[in-house]
Amino acid sequence: MADDVVFTYTSGGKEIKTTLKGSERYNSREAIGIWKVNSKAWKVYGTTKQYQALSDDYRRADVAAGLPMGNPSFQLGTVKVGNKTETQGFILITQWMEGTNFQKSASSFEAALAKEKLSKDTTTNDYKRTKGGCDAANKVGLRDPQGFVKPGIYEPLRFIDIHTSWDPVLNVFGFSGKAAELVEVITKWGEK
């Protein structure tokens, strides 16, 4: 069984300590884990090494393209895993995402659209917002598009693990073939 994690941070001058049960942890490749806290997802990182790069990528994706990401925010604090030494870390907080997950491929995205029965009528809000999300992913060169499809909510397509193709030397987003494939899939979806 996974160890409990204690995340401590300061808000409004008060120290807030939250215990995240190891038994309620969802696995993550790049973080200690993900927990559902009320209606939010908390992705807990045990160091601050990725903090600036991730927060910058999320901010750029939001400002430049309005990429649907479930209203992300970041919180610095301390992380204590089980009996290990407390470290400086952070959490990425988003809305808890439900629906069908897709991972890094056009075929996985298309399977999620089919499973969730996303409307093929290009005049519906679900289709238009999903298409807009794909266009946003393409605009920021989302390198490994993954997320959730769930029609009937404000953001029927939401992305997770945001890594754009931002070029800090040229100050532009690069091209992502995988993001371009999402646009192709949703465009063809609306033509069926």
C-alpha positions as CSV (number, residue, x, y, z in Angstrom):
1,M,0.0,0.0,0.0
2,A,1.2,3.5,-0.8
3,D,2.2,5.9,1.9
4,D,0.0,8.8,2.9
5,V,1.2,12.2,1.8
6,V,0.9,15.4,3.8
7,F,0.9,18.6,1.8
8,T,1.3,21.8,3.8
9,Y,0.9,25.3,2.5
10,T,0.0,28.8,3.7
11,S,-3.2,30.6,2.6
12,G,-4.4,33.9,4.0
13,G,-1.6,33.8,6.6
14,K,-2.8,30.4,7.9
15,E,-1.0,27.1,7.6
16,I,-3.1,24.5,6.0
17,K,-2.1,20.8,6.3
18,T,-3.9,18.2,4.1
19,T,-3.4,14.5,4.5
20,L,-3.8,12.6,1.2
21,K,-4.4,8.9,1.8
22,G,-2.1,6.5,0.0
23,S,-5.0,4.2,-0.7
24,E,-6.8,6.9,-2.6
25,R,-3.8,7.8,-4.9
26,Y,-4.0,7.6,-8.7
27,N,-0.7,6.8,-10.4
28,S,1.2,9.5,-12.2
29,R,4.3,9.1,-14.4
30,E,5.8,12.5,-13.5
31,A,4.5,13.2,-9.9
32,I,4.1,11.4,-6.6
33,G,0.4,10.9,-7.5
34,I,-3.0,12.4,-8.1
35,W,-5.8,12.7,-5.5
36,K,-9.4,13.7,-5.6
37,V,-9.9,16.5,-3.1
38,N,-13.5,17.6,-3.1
39,S,-14.2,18.2,-6.8
40,K,-10.6,19.0,-7.6
41,A,-7.7,16.9,-8.8
42,W,-4.5,17.5,-6.9
43,K,-1.3,16.3,-8.7
44,V,1.4,16.3,-6.1
45,Y,5.1,16.9,-6.9
46,G,7.8,16.2,-4.3
47,T,10.2,18.8,-5.6
48,T,10.0,22.2,-7.2
49,K,12.2,21.3,-10.2
50,Q,9.3,21.4,-12.7
51,Y,7.3,24.1,-11.1
52,Q,8.4,27.1,-13.2
53,A,8.4,25.3,-16.5
54,L,5.0,23.7,-15.9
55,S,3.3,26.8,-14.6
56,D,4.7,28.8,-17.5
57,D,3.5,26.2,-20.0
58,Y,0.0,26.1,-18.5
59,R,-0.2,29.9,-18.4
60,R,1.0,30.3,-22.1
61,A,-1.4,27.6,-23.2
62,D,-4.3,29.5,-21.5
63,V,-3.4,33.0,-22.6
64,A,-2.3,32.2,-26.2
65,A,-5.1,29.8,-27.1
66,G,-7.6,29.2,-24.3
67,L,-6.6,25.6,-24.1
68,P,-9.3,23.7,-22.1
69,M,-7.5,22.4,-19.0
70,G,-10.0,22.4,-16.2
71,N,-9.1,25.7,-14.6
72,P,-5.5,24.9,-13.5
73,S,-3.7,26.6,-10.6
74,F,-0.5,25.9,-8.7
75,Q,0.3,25.9,-5.0
76,L,3.8,25.7,-3.5
77,G,4.2,24.0,-0.2
78,T,5.9,21.2,1.6
79,V,5.4,17.5,0.9
80,K,6.0,14.7,3.4
81,V,5.6,11.1,2.1
82,G,5.1,8.6,4.9
83,N,8.1,8.8,7.2
84,K,10.5,10.4,4.7
85,T,12.0,13.8,5.1
86,E,9.7,16.7,4.2
87,T,10.6,18.4,0.9
88,Q,9.6,21.6,-0.9
89,G,7.1,20.7,-3.6
90,F,3.9,21.9,-5.2
91,I,0.5,20.8,-6.4
92,L,-1.2,21.3,-9.7
93,I,-4.9,21.8,-9.0
94,T,-7.6,21.3,-11.7
95,Q,-11.2,20.3,-11.9
96,W,-11.6,16.6,-11.4
97,M,-12.0,15.1,-14.9
98,E,-14.4,12.4,-15.8
99,G,-15.4,10.9,-19.1
100,T,-13.2,8.8,-21.4
101,N,-9.4,9.3,-21.2
102,F,-7.3,9.4,-24.4
103,Q,-3.5,9.1,-24.5
104,K,-1.1,10.6,-27.0
105,S,-2.6,9.2,-30.3
106,A,-5.2,10.2,-32.8
107,S,-6.8,6.7,-32.6
108,S,-7.2,6.9,-28.9
109,F,-8.8,10.3,-29.2
110,E,-11.2,9.0,-31.9
111,A,-12.1,6.0,-29.7
112,A,-12.9,8.4,-26.8
113,L,-15.2,10.5,-29.2
114,A,-17.0,7.3,-30.2
115,K,-17.3,5.9,-26.7
116,E,-18.7,9.2,-25.4
117,K,-20.9,9.5,-28.5
118,L,-19.8,13.1,-29.2
119,S,-22.3,14.7,-31.6
120,K,-21.1,14.8,-35.3
121,D,-23.4,17.8,-35.8
122,T,-20.9,20.6,-36.3
123,T,-23.5,23.2,-35.0
124,T,-23.7,21.7,-31.5
125,N,-21.9,23.3,-28.6
126,D,-20.2,20.0,-27.7
127,Y,-18.7,19.6,-31.3
128,K,-17.8,23.3,-31.5
129,R,-16.1,23.4,-28.1
130,T,-14.2,20.1,-28.8
131,K,-13.1,21.4,-32.2
132,G,-12.0,24.6,-30.5
133,G,-10.0,22.6,-28.0
134,C,-8.2,20.7,-30.8
135,D,-7.5,24.0,-32.6
136,A,-6.0,25.4,-29.4
137,A,-3.9,22.3,-28.9
138,N,-2.6,22.7,-32.4
139,K,-1.9,26.4,-31.9
140,V,0.3,25.8,-28.9
141,G,1.9,22.7,-30.4
142,L,0.8,20.4,-27.6
143,R,3.5,17.7,-27.7
144,D,1.7,14.7,-26.2
145,P,-2.0,15.4,-26.3
146,Q,-3.9,13.6,-23.6
147,G,-7.0,14.3,-21.6
148,F,-10.7,13.5,-21.3
149,V,-13.8,13.7,-23.5
150,K,-17.2,14.1,-21.8
151,P,-20.1,15.7,-23.8
152,G,-22.7,17.8,-22.0
153,I,-20.4,19.9,-19.8
154,Y,-18.8,23.3,-20.5
155,E,-15.5,21.9,-21.6
156,P,-16.4,18.6,-23.3
157,L,-12.7,18.2,-24.2
158,R,-10.1,18.9,-21.4
159,F,-6.4,18.3,-21.7
160,I,-4.0,17.1,-18.9
161,D,-0.2,17.0,-18.6
162,I,0.3,20.1,-20.6
163,H,3.6,20.3,-22.5
164,T,3.6,22.9,-25.3
165,S,6.2,23.3,-28.1
166,W,7.2,26.7,-26.9
167,D,10.6,27.9,-28.2
168,P,12.0,30.3,-25.6
169,V,14.7,31.6,-28.1
170,L,12.2,32.5,-30.8
171,N,9.3,33.2,-28.4
172,V,6.9,31.2,-30.6
173,F,5.1,27.8,-30.4
174,G,6.5,25.1,-32.5
175,F,4.6,22.5,-34.6
176,S,3.3,19.3,-33.1
177,G,2.2,16.5,-35.5
178,K,0.2,14.9,-32.7
179,A,-1.8,18.0,-32.1
180,A,-2.4,18.5,-35.8
181,E,-3.8,14.9,-35.9
182,L,-6.4,15.9,-33.3
183,V,-7.6,18.6,-35.6
184,E,-7.8,16.1,-38.5
185,V,-9.8,13.6,-36.4
186,I,-12.4,16.1,-35.1
187,T,-12.8,17.7,-38.6
188,K,-13.4,14.2,-40.2
189,W,-15.7,13.4,-37.2
190,G,-17.9,16.3,-38.2
191,E,-18.0,15.1,-41.9
192,K,-19.4,11.7,-41.1
